[in-house]
Amino acid sequence: LLQMKKQGVLDSLINIRMAVVVQKMVESEISGIMFTVNVITNNDNEMLINSTWGLGGTIADNIINPDMIIINKENYTISNIVIGEKEKRSIRNPEGTSDTLFIENELESRNICSLNETQLFQLCLLGKKIENIFQCPQDIEWAIENEKIYILQTRPITTLNSK
């Protein structure tokens, strides 16, 4: 806000109000990032989903190599799955503090996809709905806790190459 005031932007805004948002931390078993367009190929007929075990910061911060799933947007069929290594996961500190810890994943969970077909289908439905609401391709952060999908954040995809 201070920067906006220095630039004179605030002068044109009459009543700016601020709010404090308090949210429950989603202690996700699975989390990830969904792009409603395949950002690798720019194919707008595909969605690209990255997923891992635990909290999602490990994907955004490039700490782990997540699973990568490419889904056909029209019929929700899986075009490709690349299983990431997922050596560790981020969890909430069990002592009740707000920090997170890294723990090693068991070997069996490293070598399987962190999402099942039902979860992929549900994510795709949500992704298409969100894209329709915002009328542009979306970069969506999500988490799954107790089989419930939480949308943590959505924003326009900024990395698409012009065709």
C-alpha positions in Angstrom: 0.0 0.0 0.0 2.9 2.4 0.7 4.3 1.8 -2.7 0.8 2.5 -4.3 0.5 5.7 -2.3 4.0 6.9 -3.5 2.9 6.2 -7.1 -0.4 8.2 -6.6 -2.6 5.2 -7.2 -4.3 5.4 -3.8 -5.3 9.0 -4.4 -7.9 7.8 -6.9 -9.3 5.1 -4.6 -11.6 6.5 -2.0 -12.5 3.8 0.5 -9.8 1.2 0.8 -10.6 -1.4 3.4 -8.4 -4.1 4.6 -9.3 -7.4 6.3 -7.5 -10.1 8.2 -8.2 -13.5 6.9 -7.7 -16.5 9.2 -7.8 -19.9 7.6 -7.5 -23.4 8.8 -4.3 -25.1 7.7 -5.2 -28.0 5.4 -3.1 -30.9 6.6 -3.1 -32.5 3.2 -2.2 -36.1 2.5 -1.8 -35.2 -1.2 -1.3 -31.8 -2.8 -0.3 -30.2 -6.0 -0.6 -27.8 -8.8 -3.0 -28.1 -11.8 -2.6 -26.2 -15.0 -5.8 -26.1 -17.1 -3.7 -26.0 -20.2 -0.6 -28.1 -20.8 2.1 -25.5 -20.1 4.8 -27.7 -21.5 3.2 -28.0 -25.0 0.7 -25.1 -24.8 -2.0 -27.7 -25.7 -5.3 -26.2 -24.5 -7.0 -29.6 -25.0 -5.0 -31.0 -22.1 -4.6 -30.3 -18.4 -1.3 -30.9 -16.6 -1.3 -32.0 -12.9 1.7 -32.2 -10.6 1.1 -34.0 -7.4 2.9 -35.4 -4.3 2.3 -36.7 -0.8 2.0 -34.2 2.0 1.9 -30.4 1.9 2.3 -28.7 -1.5 5.2 -26.4 -0.8 7.7 -29.1 -1.9 6.4 -28.8 -5.5 6.3 -25.0 -5.6 9.8 -24.7 -4.1 11.2 -27.5 -6.3 12.2 -29.6 -3.4 10.9 -32.8 -4.8 10.2 -34.3 -8.2 6.4 -34.7 -8.3 4.2 -37.0 -10.3 3.2 -35.4 -13.6 -0.1 -36.4 -15.1 -1.5 -35.1 -18.5 -5.2 -35.4 -18.9 -7.4 -35.0 -22.0 -9.7 -32.1 -21.2 -12.7 -33.4 -23.2 -13.0 -37.0 -22.1 -10.7 -36.9 -19.0 -8.6 -39.8 -20.2 -5.0 -40.0 -19.0 -2.6 -39.2 -21.8 0.6 -39.7 -19.9 1.8 -40.3 -16.3 5.4 -39.7 -15.2 5.9 -41.0 -11.6 8.1 -38.6 -9.7 10.7 -39.7 -7.1 8.9 -38.1 -4.2 11.7 -39.0 -1.7 10.3 -36.9 1.0 7.1 -35.1 2.1 6.4 -31.9 4.0 4.1 -32.3 7.0 2.8 -30.0 9.8 5.0 -30.1 12.9 3.2 -32.6 15.2 4.1 -30.5 18.2 1.4 -28.0 17.2 3.7 -25.2 16.0 3.1 -23.5 12.7 6.3 -24.8 11.0 6.6 -27.8 8.8 8.9 -30.8 8.8 10.3 -33.0 6.1 10.0 -36.8 6.5 11.2 -39.5 4.2 8.5 -41.3 2.1 8.4 -45.1 2.3 9.8 -46.8 -0.8 6.4 -48.1 -1.9 4.8 -44.6 -1.9 7.7 -43.2 -4.0 7.0 -45.5 -6.9 3.2 -45.1 -7.2 1.1 -42.2 -8.4 0.0 -40.0 -5.5 -3.5 -39.6 -7.1 -6.0 -42.3 -8.1 -8.3 -42.0 -11.1 -11.3 -40.7 -9.0 -9.2 -37.9 -7.6 -7.9 -37.0 -11.0 -11.4 -36.9 -12.4 -12.6 -34.7 -9.6 -9.6 -32.3 -10.0 -10.3 -32.1 -13.7 -14.0 -31.2 -13.1 -13.0 -28.5 -10.7 -10.3 -27.2 -13.0 -12.7 -26.8 -15.9 -15.2 -25.1 -13.7 -12.6 -22.6 -12.4 -11.3 -21.9 -15.9 -14.9 -21.3 -17.0 -15.5 -18.9 -14.1 -12.3 -16.8 -14.8 -12.5 -17.2 -18.6 -8.8 -17.9 -19.0 -6.4 -20.8 -18.3 -5.6 -21.2 -14.6 -2.7 -22.2 -12.4 -4.5 -23.9 -9.4 -2.9 -25.0 -6.1 -5.0 -27.7 -4.4 -4.8 -30.1 -1.5 -6.6 -33.3 -0.4 -7.3 -33.9 3.2 -9.6 -36.8 4.3 -10.7 -37.3 0.7 -11.9 -33.7 0.4 -10.3 -31.4 -2.3 -9.5 -27.9 -1.2 -8.7 -25.2 -3.7 -6.0 -23.1 -2.1 -5.3 -20.6 -4.8 -6.0 -20.0 -8.4 -4.5 -17.4 -10.8 -4.1 -17.0 -14.5 -1.3 -19.0 -16.1 1.5 -16.5 -16.9 3.9 -18.9 -18.5 2.1 -19.7 -21.8 4.0 -19.0 -24.9 2.2 -17.1 -27.6 1.3 -19.4 -30.5 
